[in-house]
Amino acid sequence: MERRHILVVDDESRIVRFVRMNLELEGFRVSEANAGREAVEKVRNELPDLVLLDVMLPDMDGFEVLKEIRSFSTVPVIMLTVKGEEEDRVRGLDLGADDYITKPFSPRELVSRIKAVLRRTEAAMPASQGLVVVDDDLQIDFDQREVIVCGNRVKLRPTEYRLLYHLVNNAGWVMTHEMLLSKVWGHEYRDDHQLLRLYITYLRQKIEPDPANPKYILTEHGIGYRFVDFRGRRAGRGREPTEAG
C-alpha cells in the first residue's frame, strides 16, 4: 500500500486535515480537491489510486462527480456519507461507488476500508470458467464478465462478477452472509449484511425474470444465499462450499 495516491474530495478543511494526517502516517500519498469540478480534473490529470469523495460539495454533489468520473475512469471510489442516510449509500453504490464510510469515522476504520478496497481492486479477478449454461434463458460468460439473459448480453460490474462467480461455483450449496462478504469484499466486511443484500438485488435485477420471485439466486433466511443447483448436485451431499478465488 506504500505510496498509493489517495485523492480526498471534501470542502471541510478540518476533515481534509484529519484524513491527510492519518493516511500519510500509513504511508499513503495524499492530494486534495475542495470542489467537484476540481476533483474530476484531478482524477483525469493525476490518476489517483483511489478517491475518497464526500457527498456534499459546493458546486456539484458527490453523485454528479461520481457519475462524471465513471464516464472515463474505473478508479476505486469510496463515498463519505452522513450517518443514517441510507438512501445516499444506496445511490452511490448504484452509480458505481466501491464502498462508503459514514461520518463520523475513526482513523482505524478509514484506513481499514481504504486498504480493503485497494486490495480488492488490485487483486487478480477469479479465474474464468468460459461460458456456463444454467438453462435456456440464462448463460454466464465469465470470460467477458457478462450474463446472457434470453439472448441479450448484460455487462457485470466487477463486484457483481465476483459475487456471481462464488455463488455459481458453489451452486446448490448455501453460502453464508459472512462467507460471501469475506470472499467478495474482504474480512473487514463480514458484518455488513446490507451491502451484500444490495448487490444480491443488483444481480437479481440483471439475471432474474422476476427479481421479486427469484429462481436462480435463492435466499436462505437468516443464513445466506444459494444459487440454484443447475449441475445436479444435492445440498448436504458431496463436497463443502469451495474456497475459489
N, C-alpha and C positions, 0 to 999 in steps of 0.2 A: 504493500500500500504506500510505501515511502515515495514522496514527491508526486503523488497523484494530484491533479489540479482540480480543485473544487471551486465552482462559481457560486457565490452566495448572493441571492437576489432578495433584498429587503430594504425598505425605506426607513426602518428604525435603526438609527446608528448604534443604539445600545445592544440590540440583538446582533448586529453585524460584528461588533467588537467581541461580544461573548462567543459567537461561533468561530470567528477568526482565531481568537486566542486558543480555544480548545482544540481546533483542528491543527493549528500549527504545532502545538505541543505533541500531537500524534504524528508529526512528520509530513502533513499534507501541505501543498502549496495552495494558497487561497487568493482569489481575486473577488471583487465585489461589483455589484450594479445596484443602483438605487431606484431604478425605474424599468418598466417593461421594455421599451424600445432599446434602451441601453443594453439590457440583458440579451435580447435577440441578436444584436450586433456583436456582442462579446462571444456568444456561442458560435457565430459564424467565423469570427476572426481569431479567437483564442483557442478554440477546440478543447474545452474543458473535459475532464474525465467524468464529471458528474455535476449536476445543477441542483442547488438547494433553493427552491422557489416559493416565496411567500404568495399567498392568495391575494392579499390586499396591497396594491401598488398604486401610486398616484396617477399615472397616465393611462394604464390599461390593467385589467385584473390579471391574476396569475393564470387563469384558464385561457384567456386570449393569448398570453405569452406562450403557454404550453402548446396551444394549437399551432402557432406560428413556428415554434421550434420543431414540432413533429412534421411540419411540411418539408423540412430539409435535413433533419438530423434524428438519429436514434440514441443520442446521448442519454444516459440514465438521468431521470428527474425525480427528486423527492419533493413533494409539496409540503409546505408548512400551513397547517390549518388551526383554527381556534378550537379548543376542546369542546366537544359536544356537537360540532357542526358536521353531522354525518353526511348530509347532502353534499357538502364540499368535497369530502373524501371520495364519495362515490363518483361525483362528476369528474374529479381529477383522474381517477383510475379509468373511467370511460374514455377520456381524451388521450390516454397513453402514459400517464404517470406511472413510475415503477414502484412508488411507495409514498407514504405520507407520515408526517410526525405532527402530533398535536401539541400546541403551546398551552402551558409552559412545558419544557422538556429539560431533562438533565443532560449534562455533558456526556455521561456514560451512554445514555440512550441514543443521543445524536451520533456519536462515533460508532456505536454498535450497528445502527441502521445503515449508515453510510458504508461501512465495511462489508456488511451483508449484501447490499445492492451491488457493490463493485465486484465482490466475489461471484455473485450470481451472473452478472452480465459478462464478466471476463472469462468465466469457466467455459469449457467446451460444452456444446449442446449435447444432449443424449444421442447415442448412436442411432442413425436412421434405420428403419426397417423396410424401406421401399413402400410399395402400395399394399395396404391392409384392407381387405374386403370384409366389411361387417355384415352387410346384406345388400339387397338390390338397390336400396336407397342411400346407403352411406358407405363411402370408401374414405380411407385416410391415407394421404400421400405424405409420408414422413420425409421423403427426400425434398419435396417442395414446401413442406410445412403448410399444407393446405388440407382442407376437407372437401370431399366431393359429395354434395347433397343433391340427390335427384338429378345428377348430371351437371350441376353448377359448382364451379370451384370457388371456395371461400378461403381467404387467407387467415392464418392464425397468427396472433401476436406471440412473441417469444414465451411469455409466461403461460399463455394458453397452450402453446405447443408442449411445454414441459409437463404441465398438468395432465393433458390428454395422453401424453406418452406413458406416464406412470400408471394411469388408470387402465389404458388398453393393455399394457404389458402384464397387468395383473387381472385381466378380465375374469370375472366370476368370483373374485375374492374381494372381501371387504377391506378397504384401505381406511384406516382411522384418520380422523382430522389431524392428529399430531403427526402421523406418518407422512401424510401429503404435504403438510405445511413445512416439515423439516426437509423433505426431498426437493420441493419446488422453490421454497423461499429461503430456507436455512433454519438452523436450530433456534435462532432468536425469535422466530415467528410461531413457535409451537402452540401458543395460546391465542393466536389471532384468528379465531374461527370466522369472524365477519369477513375478513379478507378472502378466505377460502370460499365462503358462500357466494361472494360477489363473482369470483372467477368461474365457479361452477355455473352460475347464472349466465355469464358471458358465453361459456361453451355450449350450454343448452340452447341458447338463442341461435347459435350457429349450426348445430347439428340435429336438434330435435324437431320432428314435425309439429309437435305441440309441447313447447317448453314447460307449460303448466302441468302436463302429464307425461313426464319423460319416459322413454322406453330404452334409452341407451345408458345414461348416467343416472343410476338409481340411488336414492337416499336411504341410508340405514340409520334411522332416527337415534340420535344420541351417541352414535358411534363414528360414522363417516360416510363414505360413498363406495359404490360398486359399479363397475362397468359391466354391461350385460355379457353373459358367458357365451359369446358367439363362436368360441373354439371348442365347445363341447365339454369343458371341464366342469366338475361339480364342486361347489363350495364345500369345504370341510374335508375334502379328499385331495390326495396328491401333495404337491409342494406348497410351501408357505409363500406369501407375497414376496417378490424379489427385491433386491437392492439395486435395481437397474439405475444406471446414470449416476 
